[in-house]
Amino acid sequence: MGPSLRAGLRCAVRRAIVIGNGVAGAENQCLGLVRALGLSHRQTVYRITRPRGRVNKWLRWLPVSIHKKLDYVVKLICLPALIDASAGLSNVKEADSKQIAAMARETFEKDGPVLVVASGRDTISVASSIRQLAPECVFVIQIQHPRSGLNRFDLVITPCHDYFPLTPQGQEQIPWLLRRWITPRELPERHVVLTVGALHQADSSALQVAASAWHDELATLPRPLLVVNIGGPTSHCQYGADLAKQLIVGLENVLWSCGSLRISFSRRTPTKVSDIILEEFGNHPKVYIWDGKDPNPHMGHLAWADAFIITADSVSMLSEACSTGKPVYVIGSERCTWKFADFHSSLRELGMVRPFMGKEDISENWSYPPLDDTAKAATQVVEALSERGWRLQP
């Protein structure tokens, strides 16, 4: 191999490592970015896995390294009743910064640099360590704001609402003693890419594939097809049976304008919410409720729906729906606080969502420029690689 060819290989980014935290919403952002960069066929997924089961739910706010050590000590003192030994088992390899950095160094001459994409609080220390151990061989991207030390990464991709805590309104909502722990400590820098919502894999190509795969089941349904996606309450968007009852009343009022209605619950949906909706609509001739079994119709719904109603708790589901350019109605946004309220405000200002009032005519078609955060972020990654003297070679 000649010197020029070797130099070319050293400048071409042709592979990616994804570091996830076991949370689908966070990992999907990494996978979506890698997909947009054309490297899905050469990606390796690793994961930072916290101990799970019973007592461990009270320890999840500890740094993951301390949590794992404490879990090990608990097991040594023989308290098996407090530990679910089967929890957290996965086919995905556990992320080890030293091993990944060593691999990047050893294969650099042959395969070129490695793109490392991580998302979630638990991945921050591992991703930053990889960059520290192999700075000339990796390009490290951290998705979601790491709060401090942005120079530990080559690029940070985060939604604008992560900076809401620095605004006067945000400062009023956070006790002074807690500000350094739950807010960014620095304003956006040159190597920070700001998005409106979450990155995802629901690009136009994926939706075309989904439209074909779900054609037989969804194409023949009476129109308009209304899809309802129900998530689950969070600390900053709390609800329960009250929201389920509100949704039922609203759906009953708009069903006259729907040809078909399909409802999906997420893994976070409380039973008290799903049971109320199942009891009301389980036998309705216009309504289909997904039973949670594979195949998951989510991508098919994104491709074939004429309109969406989505609970306010999920930034990911809202970002995906808004990427279609179709009408998106939100229920429960008035229950959201802090930066999540700021996110909903941004979507409303962009004309991408409207509150679900239960008075809508679902056949009314309105549109907006689709949310394209993932594509825009991918473009900025390519530009950042170019500044480094590297090029993307899918």
C-alpha positions, 0 to 999 in steps of 0.5 A: 500500500502506497503512502498516499493510499495510507494517508487517504485511509487515515483521513476517511471515517468509515465506521462508528461506535454507538454508546448507549445507556439502555434507554431507547429514547437516548440510544435511538438518537445515536442510531439516527445520527449514524444512519443519517451519516450513512454508517449504519452498516458499519456501526458497533453498539456498546452500552453502559448498563446500570444494575437493576432490580429492587434496591437499585432503583434508589441508587440510580442517581449515583455515578454509574461506576459507584453504583456498580461497585456498591451493587457488587458489595451488596452481593458480597454481603449476601443479600440476594433477595434485594438483587435481581440477578437476571436484570440488565442482561443483554447481547450488547457489549458493555462499554469499556473506554480503555478497550475501545480506545485501544481498538481505535489506536490499533486499527487506525492505520488500516481502517482510519478514524472511529466516529464515537456517538454517545447519549445519556448521562451515564455515557459521558465519562466513558465517551470523554475517556475514549477521546482522552485516551485516543485523541488522534484516532477518534471523533467523539460526539456527545448527544444531550448536554453534559452540563459542563466540560464541553471541551471533553468532546469534539462535538455536543448535540443538544436541544435548545431547551437544555439551555432553558435553565439559564434563562430568568424563567428557568433560574426562578424554578431551580433552587440555588444549591441545585443549579450547578447539578442540573443546569448547563454551566456554559453558554453554547460554544462553537462546537455545540449543535443546537436542535429543536427536538430529539434525533431519531431514525424516522427519515424519509427513506425509513418511512418509505420502507415502512410504508411498503412493509405496512401497506397491506395492513394500513393502506386500505383503512378508512381515512383519515387515519388518526394515530394516538401515541401514549407515553408515560408520566415523568417528573416534569410532566405528571399525569395518570388516570385523569389524562386518560379520561380527558383523552377519552372524552376528546376522542369520542368528540372527534371520532365522527371525523375519523375514518380509523383510529389506532392507539399505541402505548409505550413501555412507560404507560401506566396500567391505570392509563392503558386499562381505562382506554382499553375498557372504553375503546377495546371493542369499538369498530373504528378503533384498533389498539396495539397489543404490544406484541411484535411487529411494532407498528410505530414506523408504519403509523408514522408513514400512513397516519393522516394526523397524530395525537401524542401525550406531551411527555415524550420529546422523542415521539413528538420529534418523530411525528413533527418530522412528517409535516403532518398535523400533530395534536398534543395532549397534556402540555399544560401539565409539563414544567421546566424545560419541557414546557419550553420545548412545547412552546418552541413547537407551537411557535414553529406551527408544528403542533396544536393542543388537542381540545377534543373539538377538532375536525381530523379531516382538516389538513394543515402542514408545516416545514418538517422538523429535520434536526437529524439531517441538519445535525449530520451536516454539521458533523460532516463540516466538523470532520472536515475542519479536522482534516477528515472526510466521511466515507459511508 
